[in-house]
Amino acid sequence: MKPTEKIWMNGEFVAWKDAQVHVLAHALNYGTGIFEGLRVYPNSDGKAIFRLKDHMKRFMEGAKVMAFDMPYSQEELCEAVKETVRVNGEVDYLKPCAFLGGEWVGLNPIGVPVTVTITAIHMGSYLGKEIQEQGAKIATSSWKRPWNMAAPAGAKVNGIYVTSCLAKMEAVKQGANEALMLNAQGNVAECSGENIFILKRGKLYTPKTTDSILEGITRNSIMQLARDMGYEMIESEVSRLEAYTADEVFMTGTAAEITPVTMIDHRPIGDGVPGKVTRQLQQAFHDVVTGRDERYADWLDHV
Ligand SMILES: Cc1ncc(COP(=O)(O)O)c(C=O)c1O
């Protein structure tokens, strides 16, 4: 990855190469961290961060789940995120992290100091421009989405992402672009880093927040956009069979934005090309994030 200028680390900016932790950092050994991912979009006034407050609220909630003693408030972190964009110039993605550092061995996280960082990068298209335009092939993973009895699946906790990494690797090795993850009940949960929507008989469905998903901010935005466009939008259990036989399927996420799914487990979705509603929502989302749709202006924080 091409380094950017500065990383915000515990309240000050340090050079990319100086943002280091010890090999015994608790998070490195036991996964005790949380993170966020945000996008910055160009618009007519310069640049804006999409749903900054909502992302940093989820970040603070993740810290609460992990019982971190956070040294910064949500407001201070929002300001630090904006400053990280200003300092680094041409960036399109931000990754705030809070994790346990320290230099000792042992599972007990109590008293281990929290390190907070904000890194800005140039990501471009996460799954690749062609996939975002032409559609993704996804494959059902043998790895199940962690459920709430075993892990805080609704928070962006570092350790939980081992399952997502394994699922993604499995999918890619099988020639797919992304993994479809089922939950403990065998229903569709989400992808390795994206939520999933299906269109069936003119109605949109997405798994419920209790179906072991991360409650995505893009998911929430698309639900609102779809309803405002007049679609019936239902949060419900989605079976694998319903996904196979859907008219359209798409994924949502900060990194992947809105990406059509054209194939699941070698079965074409609809006609095997991105669907009309998916295209409509992709365009509507693009208009919102680039500030062309005044109705959603308060989702943008100008830098
Ligand atoms: C597991 C998982 N699901 C869904 C999403 C999509 O969430 P959001 O739209 O908030 O980026 C992400 C990305 O953060 C994720 O990691």
The ligand as a Tripos MOL2 file, in Angstrom:
@<TRIPOS>MOLECULE
LIG
   16    16     1     0     0
SMALL
NO_CHARGES

@<TRIPOS>ATOM
      1 C1        -18.7680   -7.5920    8.3680 C.3       1 LIG1
      2 C2        -19.2270   -6.3210    7.7380 C.ar      1 LIG1
      3 N1        -20.4950   -6.2500    7.2910 N.ar      1 LIG1
      4 C3        -20.9810   -5.1520    6.7150 C.ar      1 LIG1
      5 C4        -20.1970   -4.0290    6.5390 C.ar      1 LIG1
      6 C5        -20.7780   -2.7950    5.9200 C.3       1 LIG1
      7 O1        -20.8990   -1.7810    6.8820 O.3       1 LIG1
      8 P1        -20.8230   -0.2540    6.4900 P.3       1 LIG1
      9 O2        -21.8400   -0.0250    5.4590 O.co2     1 LIG1
     10 O3        -21.0980    0.4670    7.7420 O.co2     1 LIG1
     11 O4        -19.4510   -0.0120    5.9720 O.co2     1 LIG1
     12 C6        -18.8620   -4.0550    6.9770 C.ar      1 LIG1
     13 C7        -17.9970   -2.8960    6.8120 C.2       1 LIG1
     14 O5        -17.7790   -2.1530    7.7060 O.2       1 LIG1
     15 C8        -18.3810   -5.2260    7.5990 C.ar      1 LIG1
     16 O6        -17.1360   -5.2900    8.0420 O.3       1 LIG1
@<TRIPOS>BOND
     1     1     2 1
     2     2     3 ar
     3     2    15 ar
     4     3     4 ar
     5     4     5 ar
     6     5     6 1
     7     5    12 ar
     8     6     7 1
     9     7     8 1
    10     8     9 2
    11     8    10 1
    12     8    11 1
    13    12    13 1
    14    12    15 ar
    15    13    14 2
    16    15    16 1
@<TRIPOS>SUBSTRUCTURE
     1 LIG1         1 GROUP 0 **** ****
